[in-house]
Amino acid sequence: MAGPIVYRADLLINRVGTEAALYKANVVNKFYEAYEPAYNKYIEVVDEQDKADKAKDEAKVEMAILALSLLGGVGLGTVIGATCAKAYAGGTITNTMKRYLVTTVSDRKALKKKIHKVNDFATDVRTEFIAGELYDLIQSKGSARVKESMKVSSSDLGDAKKMIESPGMIKNRMQTYLYRIEASARILIEEIFTDQLGSDKKKLCEVFQKTSPLLNIKKSLPSSEVLSRRIELLMWMRYLTTLDWTKTEKWVGESGSLTNSLRKEWVEAPIRTSVRDQKNYPKLKGRVNNPHSRWGATYRQEVFYKDAGDKIRERINELYMKEFGEKFFVDSVTYLYIDFYRQPINKSLLWRAEQNIEMIQRKMPSGSAG
């Protein structure tokens, strides 16, 4: 816990303001200094080999969420990352990235249980970040005003979208989000000192100041160089997990008594399931149900993997060597200018990429940063 316990409303409000200012100086500013060059370098390399990935909103959202997850514990990064996922709810992003967000709060068992019980993950982590162990008390005794202030607002969602769509605005939008969190904390303090949450103000002050992550998580990060490298490496590991696809043989066209244009085609689609989900991940070769058939007809389906080009492989190896002391891709064996081995993109390599995402997250000690 930072600083002595205070029992006056004005002193507690001042402390919230001080902690928010420290977040701004030591976390938001430093994160921006690391994120912008990492994002720009990633785009520079991708632009040379895979322009399709650069243009996808999904790619931008997932990269932002993974980068924010490095800010540790139930910190500001987790809160804003959850808001980014909510901002794009309805697509595949929440399902894809929620596991990585939950990983960052796995040491806080009470919150993890709540996450599994409620649908509004973003509001849940936001409330925990501000209130700490007063979470349940707010749910049972808090006024409509304080409950509303804890929710992820339309303004929060708007900031998340702008931050994702324009990475150069990430610093400004994170600061604006932080101002609203500070305002929510002030409303909570009002609840404490007007007996809304109970008559024992002293105990409530102690619980709030001892358990609120806003007031207690150390506001420090690695050097901008190290953080930028880890952010970019996360982006590349995410990129690798997008290279598994299915191709399904389907009948397309129309059939009729006079004309029959039916033909078989292979239809390609990205796989949205983790390679580690052995129950639901598609088989290398198999059959899938035809949803339009009354007689249980099936289609042939195969899994295939797109390649990562030479520039992408070189960049990943460069970053991986600096972070882990070895290359991610096995060196090719070359003789007379001919490559006799090129490590293939396959299920086991994607499995490693997913594991590396969590390894990089664990390098940021949980609860040690905002």
N, C-alpha and C positions, 0 to 999 in steps of 0.2 A: 504494500500500500504506500502511495506517495503522500507524505506529509501527515501531520497530526489530524485527528478527528475534530471537526468543528461542529458546533451545535446551534449556530445562528444562521438564519436564512440568507442574510446578505453575504456572510463569509462563504457559505456553501455555493451560492450562485457565482461568487468571484472565483472559487476554485474550479468550477465547471468551465468558466471562461478561460482560465489559465491553461487547463488541460487541453481544451479545444485549440488554443493558440499553439501549444506544443505539437499537437497533431499536425497542424498546418505547416509548421516550420520543419519538423523532423521526419514526417511521414509523407504528407501530400507532396510537398516540394521535391523531396528526394525521389519519390516514386515516379513523378513526372520526368525528372532528369534521366531516369533509367529507362522508362517505358518508351519515350519518343524515339530515341536512337534504335532500340531493339525492334520496334514496330517498323521503322523506316528501312532498316537493313533487311528485315524479313520480306517486306514488300519489294525491295530492290531485286532480291534474288528470285522470288516467286515470279515477278513480272517478266523475267527472262525465260522462264520455263513453263509456268502454269498460270496464265492470266485468268483462267476461269475461277481459281480459288481466291484470287485477290478481290474479285468483284462481289463475292457472296457476303450478304449480311451475316449469315450464320458463322462464317469464318471470323469476322470481326468481333462478334459477340463472344464466341468461345475463347478467342485469344485474350480479350479483355478480362473475362471471368478467370481464366487460368492465371494471368498475371496478377490480378487482385488477390487471388488465393494465397499468394506468397506473403501477404501482409500479416498472416498468422493469427491463431486463436480465434476468438469471436471478436475480431478487430474490424476496423473500418473497411478493410478490403473485403472481408466476408460479407459484411452488410451491403456494400455497394454491389458486389458480385452477385448476390442473391437478387438485388433489384434489377440488375442487367438481365438476369434470367427471366424474371417476371415481366420485364418490359417486352420481351419477345416470346411470351407464353403463347401457346397455340401451335408453335412449330415443334421442332425436335430438340431445341436447345436446352430446355429445362431438364428433360430426361437425360440428355447426354452429359450435361455438366453438373447436375445436382450432386452426383456422387463425389466429385472433387471438392465441392463446397462443404459437404458433410464431413469429408476427411479432415478439413481444417478445424472442425469443432468436435472431433471425436473424443477428445480428452474431457469434454464437459458433458458428463453422462446425463445430467438432468435435462440439458437443452436437447441432446440427441434424442431422448425419449419424446420430448415435445414435438420435435421435427417429424417424428414418425406418426404422431397423432393428429397433427393439424395440416391443413392444405396450404395455408399461407406462410410458406417457408420464409419469404423475404421479411414480412412483418415480425415473425417469430424471432429471427436473429437480430433484427433492429431493436426490438424491445429488450432482449437479453443484453445487448451491448450497452444500452442506457441504464437499465434498472437492475441488472444482476439478479440477486436472489429476491428482489421485490417483485419479480415477474408474476408469480402466482397471486400475490396480494393485489396487484393492479387488476388482474383478471377478475378477482372476486369482489373487491371493494372500490376500485378506482372509479372516478366519475367518467361520464361519457366523453368529457373534454380530454382527459389524459389518455384514455384508450384511443381516441381518434388521433391524438398527436403522435402516438406510437406507430400508427399504420404507415405503410409505404404510400405516399400521396401521388397524385397525378404529376405534381411538380418533380418529385423524386424520379418517377418513371421517365419524364421528359429529359431530365438531366442525364439519366443513364443512356438514353437513346442518342443524345447529342454527343456524349462522351465516346460512345462506340463508333458513331458515324464520322466523327471528326476527332481523331486521337490527339490532335494539337490542342483541343479544348479540355483535355482530361484534368489538368490542374485546376482550372476555373470551376469545372462542374463538381469535382470532389470537394472543393472549398465551399461551394454553395450548399451541397448536401450536408456538409459538416455544420454549417450555420443552422440548418433546420434541426439537426440532432441536438445541438446546443439548446435550441428553443424548446424542444421536447423535454430535455432534462430540467429546464427551468419550471416547466409546468408540473413535472413530478415533484420538484422541491416545494412548490405551492401546495400540492396535495398533502405532503408530509406535515407542513406547518399549519394547515387548516384542519387537521385531525380527520381528513377524509379517509386515510388509510389506517387509522387507529390513534389512540390517545398517547401512546408511548413514543413521543417524538425523539427522545434520546436513542432508543433502540433502533428506530427506523433510520435515523441519521447514520448510526454505526453500520447497519446492514448495507445501506446504500453506498457508503464510502469505502467499505471493505470489499464489496463484491461487484461493483459496477466496473465492467471492462473499460468503459470510457475514462474512469478515474485511476485505473490501476495498471493497464497494459503498458509496458515500457515502450516509449516512443522512439525507437531506434531501428535502423536498418543497416545492412552491409553497405559497403562502398557502392557508389553508383555504377562502377565498372562491373563488379560482381553481380549486383542485382540486375543490371541490363543483360548480362550474359545469361543468367538463369531465366529471365523473362523470354528472351529470344529462343532459348533452347526449349522451353515449354511450348512455344509457338510451333517449332519444328516437330516436336513429338506429337502435338495435336494434328499437324499436317499429315504425318505418317498414318495416323489412325483413320484418315479419310480415304485411303487408297484401296480399301477392300470394297468390291462391288459384286453384284449378282447379275447374271444374264439369264433371262427366262424366255423359253421358246413359246410364243403365243401365236394364235391365229388372228390375223388382222384383215380388215377389208369387209366386204359385204357379199352375201350369197343370195341368189334369187333364181327364178325359173329361166329368165332370159340372160342374166349376167351373173357371173361368179368371179369376184375379184379376191376371194379368200386366198391368203398365202401365209406361210409361217415366217415369223421374224424373231430374232433374238432382241429382247428389250432389256436395256441396261438400267440399273438403279443402284445408288449407294447403299451400303449396309449401315443401319442405324444401331445395331446391337454390338455391345462390347465383345471382343474376341474371348474374353474371360468368362462370358456368360455361356457356358457350354450347353446349357439346356435349350437356349433360344437362338444361338448362332447358327446360320445356315450350314448345311452340309456341303462339302466340297463339290459333290455331285449328288443330286437327288431329284425329288419331285415335289411340287407344291400343288395345293388344291386350286381348281379353277372355280372362283366364286360365282361364276355365271352358269355353271353346269348343273342340271337337275340330276345327272346320273353319276356324280362323283368323279368326273373326269379330272385328270391332273396334267400339269405342265412339267416339262423338264427344266431344271434349274441348275446352274453351276456358279461357283464362286471363282472370281478372278481378281488379280491384284494389279493395279496400275503401277508404273515405275516412277521412282524419283530420279530426276535427271542428274547429270554429273555435277552441275553447280550446286544443287541442293545437297547432294551427298557430301561434297567437299565442305560446304558450310557447316553441316551437322557435325562432321568429323572434327572440324576445327574447334567448334564450341565444346564438343563432348570431351576432347582431349584436355582442354583447359579445366573443365569441371571435374572430370573423373579420371584423368590420366591415361586414357586409352581411346581408341577410335570406336565409333558406333558401328560403322560398316567395315567388314573385313576387307583388307587390301586385295585388289585384283592381282592375279599372277599374269604378268605380261612377257611375251616372248616374240621378238621380231615385230614389235608394234601391234601385236594381237592380244586382246584380253582373253585369257583362257578361263577366268572365273570372275563372275560379278555376283555379289551376294544378292539373292532374289528378295523381292518384297513378298512376304508370306505371312501366314497366321502367327508363327512364332516371333517374327520380327515386330509385328504389331503388338503382340503381347508384351514384348520388352519395352516398346514405346509407352504403353499404358503404365507399366511398372515404373518407368523413369519419371513420369509425371509426378507420381507419388513420392519417389525418392527425392526429387528436387524440392517438393513441398516440405518434406521432413527435414531438409537441410536448414530450413528456417524454423528455429525452435518454437514450438507452439506456445502462444501466449507472450512471446518476447517482442512482438512488434504490433503496430497498429493495423 
